[in-house]
Amino acid sequence: MVKVLVLGATGKQGGATARALLSLGHGVRAWVRDASAAAAVALAAQGAELFVGGGWEAAGAPAELARAAAGVDGVFFVSAPSFTDLGAERRGAAHVVAAARASPSVRHFVYSSVGGVDRYEELAGWDASAFSTAYWVSKAETEALVRGAGFDYYTILRPAEFMSNYTDAASARFQVAGLLATGTLRTPMPADFVAGLVDPADIGRAAAAAFADPARLGRALETPLVAELRTVARILADLGAAAGGKTFRVSTYAPDEARARAPGDPFVAGQLARLNAGRLVDGDDAIVAQVRERFGLTFRSFPEHLAAHRDEVVELYKDAP
Ligand SMILES: NC(=O)c1ccc[n+]([C@@H]2O[C@H](COP(=O)([O-])OP(=O)(O)OC[C@H]3O[C@@H](n4cnc5c(N)ncnc54)[C@H](OP(=O)(O)O)[C@@H]3O)[C@@H](O)[C@H]2O)c1
């Protein structure tokens, strides 16, 4: 059994990783910014030790991170972009990786990045806005820090689009706000675009599997994390059915319109890069099969994810026509 410091533990990926580790009998020290937040209280109830710290990018973070990383075998890290401080993600990542490396007990570092980052400069539109540029560069630089730090084991997970973008209320209000209000998704993607999807719960299971078996899943493993490929039209049809038999539509921006919107709309900027990369970001059927085999896990399909979140979906889309 290992003990893991989980950063981002009150969020989707970190929370899933903490729960997956605990369910396998491993120990979890969860970094939280507010111990009274519902997610933190739930983690403590499930058996996690809470470590209350601040922002990873803050001046006081190195000392806090050194204390948090003391005595643990591994560190799970998922960084998050800031809309107001475009350098924050990189500064925070540098603090986290340095503290983990300086801790004599830490042997394994798992970083969850994003699909396509290994070839982001080939994604036409990756630099569509200052935010978009910082997004890709921050993640690529964090990967480079992890790769070069000299950990005994490291694993870089590159997840595809989260299924929860359509089902988690906070995510959906950002990712698919128009769909919630109008029943139509405005996107740079055509209806037949094939998107890769993954349930964040499965990212947590994959991360836990890596910590449990570093010799197999931690020897400088850098891997896409995609559960399935599905067209945008199918995603919306499945979602509409789960929302109570609604018919959701896709309305595709003309290429010039998408490029014009991207600087002021991070959602459009992100999708523009994915669109132009096609399967470079999400992979093909062979990669999906390879990922399943690598982790030895049965990942959830989108309909399975929707079934697991049926009540939330019905509530979330109740006003959509
Ligand atoms: N959505 C997608 O389709 C998708 C696909 C691939 C990759 N990603 C990447 O996934 C990442 C987000 O992961 P997620 O969805 O699991 O995040 P999330 O649910 O938004 O949770 C973020 C977690 O990180 C913590 N956190 C954020 N900024 C922090 C900071 N500066 N210092 C300390 N703690 C901080 C939050 O703590 P609090 O609870 O205290 O706020 C929370 O625990 C992003 O980097 C995104 O690019 C997203």
The ligand as an SDF file (V2000), in Angstrom:
LIG
                    3D

 48 52  0  0  0  0  0  0  0  0999 V2000
  -12.6770   19.7020  -19.1220 N   0  0  0  0  0  0  0  0  0  0  0  0
  -12.0370   18.9890  -20.0120 C   0  0  0  0  0  0  0  0  0  0  0  0
  -12.6070   18.4670  -20.9820 O   0  0  0  0  0  0  0  0  0  0  0  0
  -10.5520   18.7420  -19.8330 C   0  0  0  0  0  0  0  0  0  0  0  0
   -9.9190   17.7910  -20.6410 C   0  0  0  0  0  0  0  0  0  0  0  0
   -8.5510   17.5560  -20.4450 C   0  0  0  0  0  0  0  0  0  0  0  0
   -7.8550   18.2670  -19.4800 C   0  0  0  0  0  0  0  0  0  0  0  0
   -8.5140   19.1910  -18.7240 N   0  0  0  0  0  0  0  0  0  0  0  0
   -7.7340   19.9280  -17.7040 C   0  0  0  0  0  0  0  0  0  0  0  0
   -8.1780   19.5310  -16.4230 O   0  0  0  0  0  0  0  0  0  0  0  0
   -7.7980   20.5370  -15.4950 C   0  0  0  0  0  0  0  0  0  0  0  0
   -8.9060   20.7220  -14.4910 C   0  0  0  0  0  0  0  0  0  0  0  0
   -9.1010   19.5190  -13.7990 O   0  0  0  0  0  0  0  0  0  0  0  0
  -10.4270   19.2670  -12.9800 P   0  0  0  0  0  0  0  0  0  0  0  0
  -11.5730   19.3850  -13.9340 O   0  0  0  0  0  0  0  0  0  0  0  0
  -10.2530   18.0590  -12.1790 O   0  0  0  0  0  0  0  0  0  0  0  0
  -10.4310   20.5650  -12.0900 O   0  0  0  0  0  0  0  0  0  0  0  0
  -11.5770   21.1320  -11.1330 P   0  0  0  0  0  0  0  0  0  0  0  0
  -12.6830   20.1470  -10.9630 O   0  0  0  0  0  0  0  0  0  0  0  0
  -11.8840   22.5010  -11.6100 O   0  0  0  0  0  0  0  0  0  0  0  0
  -10.7920   21.2310   -9.7560 O   0  0  0  0  0  0  0  0  0  0  0  0
   -9.6030   21.9740   -9.6360 C   0  0  0  0  0  0  0  0  0  0  0  0
   -8.9360   21.5550   -8.3430 C   0  0  0  0  0  0  0  0  0  0  0  0
   -7.6690   22.1940   -8.2380 O   0  0  0  0  0  0  0  0  0  0  0  0
   -7.6880   23.0880   -7.1170 C   0  0  0  0  0  0  0  0  0  0  0  0
   -6.9660   24.2830   -7.5330 N   0  0  0  0  0  0  0  0  0  0  0  0
   -7.1840   24.9940   -8.6650 C   0  0  0  0  0  0  0  0  0  0  0  0
   -6.3020   25.9830   -8.7590 N   0  0  0  0  0  0  0  0  0  0  0  0
   -5.5150   25.8950   -7.6560 C   0  0  0  0  0  0  0  0  0  0  0  0
   -4.4120   26.6500   -7.2030 C   0  0  0  0  0  0  0  0  0  0  0  0
   -3.9360   27.6920   -7.8970 N   0  0  0  0  0  0  0  0  0  0  0  0
   -3.8300   26.2820   -6.0350 N   0  0  0  0  0  0  0  0  0  0  0  0
   -4.3180   25.2490   -5.3130 C   0  0  0  0  0  0  0  0  0  0  0  0
   -5.3620   24.4990   -5.7010 N   0  0  0  0  0  0  0  0  0  0  0  0
   -5.9350   24.8270   -6.8750 C   0  0  0  0  0  0  0  0  0  0  0  0
   -9.1530   23.3290   -6.7880 C   0  0  0  0  0  0  0  0  0  0  0  0
   -9.2480   23.6720   -5.4320 O   0  0  0  0  0  0  0  0  0  0  0  0
  -10.5190   24.4950   -4.8390 P   0  0  0  0  0  0  0  0  0  0  0  0
  -11.6060   23.4610   -4.6560 O   0  0  0  0  0  0  0  0  0  0  0  0
  -10.0210   25.0450   -3.5830 O   0  0  0  0  0  0  0  0  0  0  0  0
  -10.8690   25.5280   -5.8690 O   0  0  0  0  0  0  0  0  0  0  0  0
   -9.7020   21.9570   -7.1000 C   0  0  0  0  0  0  0  0  0  0  0  0
   -9.4040   21.0350   -6.0780 O   0  0  0  0  0  0  0  0  0  0  0  0
   -7.5180   21.7950  -16.2890 C   0  0  0  0  0  0  0  0  0  0  0  0
   -6.1540   22.0720  -16.2560 O   0  0  0  0  0  0  0  0  0  0  0  0
   -7.9360   21.4230  -17.6940 C   0  0  0  0  0  0  0  0  0  0  0  0
   -7.1440   22.0170  -18.6450 O   0  0  0  0  0  0  0  0  0  0  0  0
   -9.8440   19.4340  -18.8680 C   0  0  0  0  0  0  0  0  0  0  0  0
  1  2  1  0
  2  3  2  0
  2  4  1  0
  4  5  1  0
  4 48  2  0
  5  6  2  0
  6  7  1  0
  7  8  2  0
  8  9  1  0
  8 48  1  0
  9 10  1  0
  9 46  1  0
 10 11  1  0
 11 12  1  0
 11 44  1  0
 12 13  1  0
 13 14  1  0
 14 15  2  0
 14 16  1  0
 14 17  1  0
 17 18  1  0
 18 19  2  0
 18 20  1  0
 18 21  1  0
 21 22  1  0
 22 23  1  0
 23 24  1  0
 23 42  1  0
 24 25  1  0
 25 26  1  0
 25 36  1  0
 26 27  1  0
 26 35  1  0
 27 28  2  0
 28 29  1  0
 29 30  1  0
 29 35  2  0
 30 31  1  0
 30 32  2  0
 32 33  1  0
 33 34  2  0
 34 35  1  0
 36 37  1  0
 36 42  1  0
 37 38  1  0
 38 39  2  0
 38 40  1  0
 38 41  1  0
 42 43  1  0
 44 45  1  0
 44 46  1  0
 46 47  1  0
M  CHG  2   8   1  16  -1
M  END
$$$$
